[in-house]
Amino acid sequence: MGIVILWGKADRAWSQVSCTEPVETGSGLVSGKADAGTATCVWLGVPYAAPPVGELRWKPPQKPRPWEGVKETREFCAACTQYGGMMSIMDCARIGKIIGSEDCLYLNIWRPRSEAKGLPVFFWIHGGGNMVGQSAMSLYHGANFAARSNMIFVSINYRLGPLGWFTHPALQTGDPIADSGNYGTLDIIQALKWVKENIANFGGDPTNVTIAGESAGGMNVYSLLVSPLASGLFQRAISESGAPRAGAMKDGKQESDWLLSQLVVKDGLAESGEGAKRFVESKGQEWIASYLRSKEREEIYSCYRSSLYGTLRGSHQVFIDGTVLVASPMQSLKSGNYNKVPFLVGNNAEELKLFLSPMMTKMNEAELCQFIKDSDPDRDTVKRSELVQPGYWPIYDPLTRLGTMLVRSAGVDSPARAMSKHQDDIYAYQFNWDDEPKPVNFAIGAAHGMEMPFVFENFDQGPDSALRFAWTEENKAGREKLSALMMSYWANFARNGNPNGPGLPEWRPWSDKPGSHNRMILDAD
């Protein structure tokens, strides 16, 4: 297999380029740093919006507040408010506890340590069910991708859970954007606007932006594809294991009524849900809006129960509000009423294993976290029965295959089929790598999210990472070749809308014709 690694050409030796020289943004000067051990400069925690706190809670993001002097942007910002879970942290003591901050609308920028200008921009949206996750996770660090692909890498935080997607009549203003309830989606759009206005000062090309995301990040990519508000803000799109999903406004109203009743009861203003309903009905909309905005984030989140990986009661999907999302994403794709750009989309061969294994152990999430931290991947200390109880073994692979078929149908084939009626430049893949040592390959294999270390070449994520059990000397050569291949495909696509390039196996566009080769299988030799 021929492999091309896209090493970027620097204008002069990267060691001679300063990363601390102030860069101008629309709100003030920022100063970054050299990313240790890499040929990149990085700016961490750059504000792209004003903190959405106080009266700005449940309102569209506002432009960042100007500052005087030079802001040092050298540390990651806090995560957006969420329950701690293994998808966002590996601090076992904080599993199931409220973490993060409402002041979280910041982005990070990596660029090659050169003086090159007009570089393509890769804009990454993290996953986590729109309930958990953060851009600071080592899995999403963009140094390797930026250096080897010779492009700008941007990652962002956006509001999550009930602070990101929330609608209630008391919060309505008459402005259809403000009343959409889609604050997390609007955050992502605001970050794209910030990139369009400022990224040239970091060496990026604001007219060559690729949006990409995994899981909920991929779902948000679909939302941006169909949102008229995102038109012109990106030129290509990538969805990894995402799906075009959205919810109805009436469902959001039911969710907010439930939360309001929970808060009223917890505050002793009523004794039951029915009593809370009567109490709320006796109050005006202004009182309700003020009451909701007065609650601390801990009070709001205490009404929700943290479940697997910190996820919450409710779906926290984007709302079909008529403005941010005019119609359901699939309806928009079928009708051709969407932002038509080259599209790369795919799934993993064993998606469901990420969720099945934690549910089929004898351990809760905190215990599983501690087990992972205490186990030594260099010794054969992990047994299959510890990862998946023996009673589940006969159904484990059949359930996995069913889950993969559902994800592929909803997230890849159905939208690709709809979009192919309006454009030809659609490329699909399936990630099949499952060469982990036993029994990790049985429990995890090519699970949901396993493609990301390969795309970003982020195999080393620290001593506490669960993924350290996947990497061995025996599979090193194969996974590094596959990583180089995938990074080349992703970078080529981000650069010009086509993943193909010299020395790479041909990747044909998606086709619905019988017997056609409609997806690239990504695996090691």
C-alpha positions as CSV (number, residue, x, y, z in Angstrom):
1,M,0.0,0.0,0.0
2,G,1.5,3.4,-1.0
3,I,1.4,6.0,1.7
4,V,1.8,9.7,1.4
5,I,2.4,11.8,4.5
6,L,1.7,15.5,3.8
7,W,4.7,17.1,5.4
8,G,4.2,20.9,5.1
9,K,6.9,23.2,3.7
10,A,8.0,25.9,6.1
11,D,9.0,29.3,4.8
12,R,12.1,29.1,7.1
13,A,13.3,26.8,9.8
14,W,10.4,26.3,12.2
15,S,12.7,26.7,15.2
16,Q,13.4,30.3,14.1
17,V,9.7,31.3,14.0
18,S,8.3,33.0,17.1
19,C,5.0,31.7,18.5
20,T,4.7,34.4,21.1
21,E,4.5,37.4,18.8
22,P,1.1,39.0,19.4
23,V,-1.6,38.3,16.8
24,E,-4.5,40.7,16.2
25,T,-8.1,39.6,16.6
26,G,-11.3,41.7,16.4
27,S,-11.3,42.0,20.2
28,G,-7.6,42.4,21.0
29,L,-4.2,41.0,20.7
30,V,-3.4,37.4,21.7
31,S,-0.1,35.6,22.3
32,G,0.5,31.9,21.9
33,K,3.3,29.5,22.5
34,A,5.3,26.8,20.8
35,D,3.7,23.4,21.3
36,A,6.4,21.4,23.0
37,G,7.9,18.7,20.9
38,T,6.0,19.6,17.8
39,A,6.6,21.9,14.8
40,T,3.6,24.0,15.6
41,C,2.5,27.2,17.3
42,V,-0.7,27.0,19.5
43,W,-3.1,29.5,20.9
44,L,-5.3,28.0,23.6
45,G,-8.4,29.5,25.1
46,V,-9.0,32.2,22.6
47,P,-12.4,33.9,23.3
48,Y,-14.8,33.7,20.3
49,A,-17.9,34.9,22.2
50,A,-18.7,36.8,25.4
51,P,-19.2,34.5,28.5
52,P,-22.9,33.3,28.3
53,V,-23.6,34.0,32.0
54,G,-26.2,35.9,33.9
55,E,-28.5,37.6,31.5
56,L,-26.7,36.0,28.6
57,R,-27.7,32.5,29.7
58,W,-30.0,31.0,27.0
59,K,-29.3,33.8,24.6
60,P,-27.4,33.7,21.3
61,P,-23.7,34.1,21.7
62,Q,-22.4,37.7,21.6
63,K,-19.1,38.9,20.2
64,P,-16.1,38.7,22.6
65,R,-15.7,41.7,24.9
66,P,-12.6,43.8,23.8
67,W,-9.6,43.8,26.1
68,E,-6.5,46.0,26.5
69,G,-3.0,44.8,26.0
70,V,-2.0,41.3,25.0
71,K,-4.0,38.3,26.3
72,E,-1.8,35.3,26.9
73,T,-3.7,32.4,25.3
74,R,-1.5,29.5,26.4
75,E,-3.8,27.3,28.6
76,F,-7.0,25.5,27.8
77,C,-10.2,27.0,29.1
78,A,-12.7,25.1,31.3
79,A,-15.0,22.6,29.8
80,C,-18.6,23.7,29.3
81,T,-20.8,22.6,32.3
82,Q,-21.4,18.8,32.3
83,Y,-21.3,15.8,34.5
84,G,-17.8,14.2,34.6
85,G,-17.6,11.0,32.7
86,M,-15.0,8.9,30.9
87,M,-15.8,10.6,27.6
88,S,-14.5,13.9,29.0
89,I,-12.1,13.2,31.9
90,M,-10.1,10.4,33.3
91,D,-10.2,11.8,36.9
92,C,-12.0,9.0,38.6
93,A,-12.8,11.1,41.7
94,R,-14.9,13.4,39.4
95,I,-16.9,10.8,37.6
96,G,-20.6,11.7,38.1
97,K,-19.8,15.1,39.6
98,I,-20.6,18.5,38.0
99,I,-17.5,19.9,36.2
100,G,-16.7,22.8,33.9
101,S,-18.0,26.3,33.8
102,E,-20.7,28.4,32.0
103,D,-17.8,30.7,30.9
104,C,-16.5,28.3,28.3
105,L,-16.9,29.7,24.8
106,Y,-13.3,29.6,23.7
107,L,-11.4,28.0,20.8
108,N,-7.9,26.6,20.2
109,I,-5.7,27.1,17.2
110,W,-2.7,25.1,16.0
111,R,-0.7,26.1,13.0
112,P,2.6,24.9,11.4
113,R,5.6,26.8,12.9
114,S,6.3,28.6,9.7
115,E,5.4,31.9,8.0
116,A,3.1,30.4,5.5
117,K,-0.1,32.2,4.7
118,G,-3.4,31.1,3.2
119,L,-3.4,27.7,4.8
120,P,-6.6,25.5,4.7
121,V,-8.5,25.5,8.0
122,F,-9.7,22.3,9.7
123,F,-12.5,23.1,12.2
124,W,-13.1,20.4,14.7
125,I,-16.4,19.9,16.7
126,H,-16.1,17.4,19.6
127,G,-18.6,14.7,20.3
128,G,-20.3,13.6,23.5
129,G,-24.1,13.5,22.8
130,N,-24.2,17.3,23.0
131,M,-24.0,16.6,26.8
132,V,-20.4,16.0,27.6
133,G,-16.9,16.6,26.0
134,Q,-14.4,19.4,25.6
135,S,-11.8,20.6,23.2
136,A,-9.0,20.1,25.7
137,M,-9.1,16.3,25.5
138,S,-5.7,15.0,24.4
139,L,-7.5,13.0,21.7
140,Y,-8.4,16.3,20.0
141,H,-5.0,18.0,20.1
142,G,-4.3,19.3,16.7
143,A,-0.5,19.6,16.6
144,N,0.3,16.5,14.6
145,F,-2.5,17.1,12.1
146,A,-1.5,20.7,11.6
147,A,2.2,20.0,11.2
148,R,1.9,17.0,8.9
149,S,-0.9,18.3,6.8
150,N,0.4,21.9,6.7
151,M,-2.9,23.5,7.7
152,I,-4.6,25.3,10.5
153,F,-6.4,23.2,13.1
154,V,-9.2,24.8,15.2
155,S,-11.1,23.1,18.0
156,I,-13.9,24.6,20.0
157,N,-16.1,24.3,23.1
158,Y,-19.8,24.9,22.8
159,R,-22.7,25.0,25.3
160,L,-24.0,21.5,26.3
161,G,-27.0,19.9,27.7
162,P,-29.8,22.1,29.1
163,L,-27.6,25.2,28.8
164,G,-27.0,24.5,25.1
165,W,-30.4,23.4,23.9
166,F,-33.3,24.8,25.9
167,T,-36.6,26.4,25.0
168,H,-39.4,27.9,27.2
169,P,-42.1,30.4,26.5
170,A,-40.8,32.7,29.2
171,L,-37.5,33.1,27.4
172,Q,-39.1,34.1,24.1
173,T,-38.2,37.6,22.8
174,G,-39.8,37.8,19.4
175,D,-36.4,37.3,17.7
176,P,-36.6,34.0,15.8
177,I,-32.8,33.3,16.3
178,A,-32.9,34.0,20.0
179,D,-36.1,32.0,20.4
180,S,-34.8,28.9,18.6
181,G,-33.4,27.3,21.8
182,N,-30.4,26.2,19.7
183,Y,-27.8,28.0,21.7
184,G,-25.1,25.3,21.3
185,T,-25.6,25.3,17.5
186,L,-25.4,29.1,17.5
187,D,-22.2,28.9,19.4
188,I,-20.7,26.7,16.7
189,I,-21.9,29.2,14.0
190,Q,-20.4,32.1,16.0
191,A,-17.1,30.3,16.2
192,L,-17.2,29.8,12.4
193,K,-17.9,33.5,12.0
194,W,-14.9,34.3,14.3
195,V,-12.8,32.1,12.1
196,K,-14.0,33.9,9.0
197,E,-13.1,37.2,10.5
198,N,-9.8,36.4,12.2
199,I,-8.1,33.3,10.9
200,A,-6.2,35.1,8.2
201,N,-4.1,36.7,10.9
202,F,-3.0,33.3,12.1
203,G,-2.1,32.3,8.5
204,G,-5.3,30.6,7.6
205,D,-7.6,31.0,4.5
206,P,-11.1,32.0,5.6
207,T,-12.4,30.8,2.2
208,N,-11.1,27.3,2.7
209,V,-12.7,25.9,5.9
210,T,-13.6,22.3,6.5
211,I,-16.0,21.5,9.3
212,A,-15.6,18.1,10.9
213,G,-16.9,16.3,13.9
214,E,-17.4,12.9,15.4
215,S,-20.6,11.4,17.0
216,A,-22.6,14.4,18.3
217,G,-19.9,16.5,16.5
218,G,-20.9,14.8,13.3
219,M,-24.6,15.3,14.1
220,N,-23.8,19.0,14.5
221,V,-22.0,19.0,11.1
222,Y,-25.3,17.8,9.6
223,S,-27.1,20.7,11.4
224,L,-24.6,23.1,9.9
225,L,-25.1,21.6,6.4
226,V,-28.8,22.3,6.6
227,S,-28.8,25.6,8.5
228,P,-29.2,28.7,6.4
229,L,-27.4,30.6,9.1
230,A,-24.2,28.7,8.4
231,S,-24.2,29.4,4.6
232,G,-20.9,30.5,3.3
233,L,-19.0,29.8,6.6
234,F,-17.4,26.5,5.4
235,Q,-16.5,24.9,2.1
236,R,-16.3,21.2,3.0
237,A,-17.7,18.9,5.7
238,I,-16.8,15.7,7.4
239,S,-19.1,13.6,9.6
240,E,-17.5,10.7,11.5
241,S,-20.2,8.4,13.0
242,G,-22.8,11.2,13.2
243,A,-26.4,11.2,12.0
244,P,-28.8,13.9,10.8
245,R,-31.0,14.1,13.8
246,A,-33.1,16.9,15.4
247,G,-36.0,17.2,17.8
248,A,-39.3,19.0,17.8
249,M,-39.8,22.3,19.7
250,K,-42.7,20.7,21.6
251,D,-40.4,18.2,23.0
252,G,-38.1,20.9,24.2
253,K,-41.0,22.7,25.8
254,Q,-41.9,19.5,27.7
255,E,-38.3,19.2,28.9
256,S,-38.2,22.8,30.1
257,D,-41.5,22.5,31.9
258,W,-40.2,19.4,33.7
259,L,-37.0,21.2,34.7
260,L,-38.9,24.2,36.0
261,S,-41.2,22.0,38.1
262,Q,-38.2,20.1,39.5
263,L,-36.6,23.4,40.5
264,V,-39.7,24.7,42.1
265,V,-40.2,21.6,44.2
266,K,-36.5,21.5,45.2
267,D,-36.8,25.2,46.4
268,G,-39.8,24.3,48.6
269,L,-42.2,26.4,46.6
270,A,-44.4,23.4,45.9
271,E,-44.7,19.9,47.2
272,S,-45.3,18.0,44.0
273,G,-45.2,18.2,40.2
274,E,-48.9,19.2,40.1
275,G,-48.3,21.8,42.8
276,A,-45.4,23.2,40.9
277,K,-47.5,23.4,37.8
278,R,-50.1,25.5,39.6
279,F,-47.4,27.6,41.2
280,V,-45.8,28.4,37.9
281,E,-49.1,29.2,36.3
282,S,-49.7,31.8,38.9
283,K,-46.5,33.6,37.9
284,G,-45.8,35.8,35.0
285,Q,-43.4,35.0,32.2
286,E,-40.9,37.7,33.4
287,W,-40.8,36.1,36.8
288,I,-40.2,32.6,35.3
289,A,-37.4,33.9,33.0
290,S,-35.7,35.7,36.0
291,Y,-36.1,32.6,38.2
292,L,-34.6,30.3,35.6
293,R,-31.6,32.6,35.0
294,S,-31.1,33.0,38.7
295,K,-30.4,29.3,39.3
296,E,-26.9,28.2,39.7
297,R,-25.7,25.6,37.2
298,E,-25.4,23.0,40.1
299,E,-29.1,23.5,40.8
300,I,-30.0,22.9,37.2
301,Y,-27.8,19.9,36.8
302,S,-28.9,18.4,40.1
303,C,-32.3,17.8,38.5
304,Y,-30.8,15.5,35.9
305,R,-29.3,12.1,36.6
306,S,-25.9,11.4,35.2
307,S,-25.8,8.1,33.4
308,L,-23.2,6.3,31.2
309,Y,-20.3,8.6,30.3
310,G,-22.0,11.6,32.0
311,T,-24.9,11.7,29.7
312,L,-28.3,13.1,30.9
313,R,-32.0,12.5,30.9
314,G,-33.4,13.9,27.6
315,S,-31.9,14.0,24.2
316,H,-30.5,17.6,23.9
317,Q,-30.7,17.5,20.1
318,V,-30.9,20.5,17.9
319,F,-34.5,21.8,17.6
320,I,-36.4,22.1,14.3
321,D,-37.3,25.7,15.1
322,G,-37.9,27.1,11.6
323,T,-35.0,29.5,11.5
324,V,-31.7,27.8,12.6
325,L,-33.2,24.5,11.3
326,V,-36.0,25.2,8.8
327,A,-37.0,21.5,8.6
328,S,-35.7,18.1,9.7
329,P,-32.1,17.5,8.5
330,M,-33.2,14.5,6.4
331,Q,-36.0,16.5,4.8
332,S,-33.6,19.3,3.9
333,L,-31.1,16.9,2.4
334,K,-33.8,15.2,0.3
335,S,-35.2,18.4,-1.0
336,G,-31.7,19.8,-1.8
337,N,-32.3,22.8,0.6
338,Y,-28.9,22.6,2.2
339,N,-25.4,24.0,2.0
340,K,-23.9,21.9,-0.8
341,V,-20.2,21.3,-0.3
342,P,-18.0,18.2,-0.8
343,F,-18.8,15.7,2.0
344,L,-16.8,12.9,3.6
345,V,-18.9,10.6,5.8
346,G,-18.4,7.3,7.5
347,N,-18.8,4.9,10.4
348,N,-16.9,2.3,12.4
349,A,-17.4,-1.4,12.0
350,E,-18.2,-2.0,15.7
351,E,-19.8,1.2,16.8
352,L,-21.9,-0.2,19.6
353,K,-19.0,-1.8,21.6
354,L,-18.1,1.6,23.2
355,F,-21.5,1.5,24.9
356,L,-22.1,-2.2,25.3
357,S,-18.9,-3.1,27.2
358,P,-19.4,-0.6,30.1
359,M,-23.0,-1.8,30.5
360,M,-22.0,-5.5,30.5
361,T,-19.3,-5.4,33.2
362,K,-19.9,-5.8,36.9
363,M,-18.5,-2.3,37.5
364,N,-20.1,1.1,37.5
365,E,-18.4,3.9,35.6
366,A,-16.3,5.1,38.5
367,E,-15.1,1.6,39.3
368,L,-14.4,0.9,35.6
369,C,-12.3,4.2,35.5
370,Q,-10.3,3.1,38.5
371,F,-9.8,-0.4,37.1
372,I,-8.4,1.1,33.9
373,K,-6.1,3.4,35.8
374,D,-4.8,0.5,38.0
375,S,-4.3,-2.1,35.3
376,D,-1.0,-2.5,33.5
377,P,-1.3,-2.9,29.8
378,D,2.2,-4.4,29.6
379,R,1.1,-7.4,31.6
380,D,-1.8,-9.8,30.9
381,T,-3.9,-8.6,33.8
382,V,-7.2,-7.9,32.0
383,K,-9.6,-10.8,31.5
384,R,-12.4,-11.0,29.0
385,S,-14.8,-11.7,31.9
386,E,-13.8,-8.4,33.5
387,L,-14.7,-6.4,30.4
388,V,-17.8,-8.3,29.4
389,Q,-19.6,-10.7,31.7
390,P,-19.7,-14.3,30.3
391,G,-23.5,-14.4,30.1
392,Y,-23.4,-11.6,27.5
393,W,-20.7,-13.2,25.3
394,P,-23.1,-15.0,22.9
395,I,-25.1,-11.8,22.1
396,Y,-22.2,-9.4,22.2
397,D,-21.1,-9.6,18.5
398,P,-24.7,-9.9,17.1
399,L,-25.7,-6.8,19.0
400,T,-22.6,-5.0,17.7
401,R,-23.4,-5.9,14.1
402,L,-27.0,-4.7,14.5
403,G,-25.8,-1.4,16.0
404,T,-23.4,-0.9,13.1
405,M,-26.0,-1.5,10.5
406,L,-28.3,1.0,12.2
407,V,-25.5,3.7,12.4
408,R,-24.5,3.1,8.8
409,S,-28.0,3.3,7.6
410,A,-29.0,6.5,9.5
411,G,-25.7,8.3,9.5
412,V,-24.1,7.3,6.1
413,D,-26.2,5.6,3.5
414,S,-29.5,7.4,4.0
415,P,-28.0,10.9,3.9
416,A,-25.5,10.0,1.2
417,R,-28.4,8.7,-1.0
418,A,-30.4,11.9,-0.4
419,M,-27.4,14.2,-1.1
420,S,-26.3,12.2,-4.2
421,K,-29.4,13.4,-6.0
422,H,-28.0,17.0,-5.8
423,Q,-24.2,16.5,-5.8
424,D,-21.5,14.0,-6.8
425,D,-18.7,14.8,-4.4
426,I,-19.6,12.5,-1.6
427,Y,-17.0,10.1,-0.1
428,A,-17.9,7.3,2.4
429,Y,-15.7,5.0,4.5
430,Q,-15.9,2.3,7.1
431,F,-13.2,2.0,9.7
432,N,-12.4,-1.6,10.4
433,W,-9.2,-1.6,12.5
434,D,-9.5,-4.1,15.4
435,D,-5.9,-5.3,16.0
436,E,-5.9,-4.6,19.7
437,P,-4.5,-7.4,21.9
438,K,-6.9,-9.9,23.4
439,P,-9.4,-9.4,25.1
440,V,-9.5,-5.7,24.2
441,N,-10.2,-6.5,20.6
442,F,-13.3,-8.5,21.7
443,A,-14.6,-5.8,24.0
444,I,-13.7,-2.7,22.0
445,G,-12.4,-3.5,18.5
446,A,-13.4,-1.0,15.9
447,A,-15.7,0.8,18.3
448,H,-17.3,4.2,18.2
449,G,-14.6,6.9,18.2
450,M,-11.7,4.5,17.5
451,E,-10.9,6.2,14.2
452,M,-9.9,9.5,15.8
453,P,-6.4,8.6,17.1
454,F,-5.7,7.5,13.6
455,V,-6.9,10.7,11.9
456,F,-5.0,12.9,14.3
457,E,-2.1,10.5,15.0
458,N,-2.8,10.9,18.7
459,F,-1.9,7.5,20.0
460,D,-0.1,8.7,23.1
461,Q,-2.8,10.2,25.4
462,G,-1.1,9.8,28.7
463,P,-0.8,7.1,31.4
464,D,-4.4,7.1,32.4
465,S,-6.0,6.8,29.0
466,A,-8.1,3.7,28.4
467,L,-6.7,3.6,24.8
468,R,-3.3,2.7,26.0
469,F,-4.6,-0.9,26.2
470,A,-5.1,-0.8,22.4
471,W,-1.6,0.0,21.3
472,T,1.2,-2.5,21.3
473,E,4.6,-3.0,19.6
474,E,3.0,-5.8,17.6
475,N,0.3,-3.5,16.0
476,K,2.5,-0.3,15.9
477,A,3.7,-0.6,12.3
478,G,0.2,-1.3,10.9
479,R,-1.6,1.4,12.8
480,E,1.0,4.0,12.0
481,K,0.7,3.2,8.3
482,L,-3.1,3.4,8.5
483,S,-2.8,6.6,10.5
484,A,-0.6,8.1,7.8
485,L,-3.1,7.0,5.1
486,M,-6.1,8.4,6.9
487,M,-4.4,11.7,7.7
488,S,-3.5,12.1,4.1
489,Y,-7.0,11.3,2.9
490,W,-8.6,13.8,5.4
491,A,-6.0,16.5,4.7
492,N,-6.4,16.1,0.9
493,F,-10.2,16.4,1.3
494,A,-9.8,19.5,3.5
495,R,-7.5,21.1,1.0
496,N,-9.4,20.5,-2.2
497,G,-12.6,18.5,-1.6
498,N,-11.2,15.2,-2.8
499,P,-9.4,12.7,-0.6
500,N,-7.3,11.2,-3.4
501,G,-3.7,12.0,-4.1
502,P,-0.5,10.7,-5.5
503,G,0.5,7.3,-4.1
504,L,-2.9,6.7,-2.4
505,P,-5.3,3.9,-3.1
506,E,-8.2,5.3,-5.2
507,W,-11.2,6.4,-3.1
508,R,-14.2,6.5,-5.4
509,P,-17.2,8.7,-4.7
510,W,-20.3,7.2,-3.0
511,S,-22.7,5.6,-5.4
512,D,-26.1,4.0,-5.0
513,K,-25.8,1.9,-8.2
514,P,-26.2,-1.9,-7.6
515,G,-22.8,-3.6,-7.1
516,S,-20.9,-0.3,-6.9
517,H,-17.9,0.2,-4.6
518,N,-19.5,2.9,-2.4
519,R,-17.2,3.1,0.6
520,M,-13.5,3.0,1.4
521,I,-12.6,0.3,3.9
522,L,-9.9,1.6,6.3
523,D,-7.8,-1.1,7.9
524,A,-4.2,-2.1,8.4
525,D,-2.7,-4.7,6.1
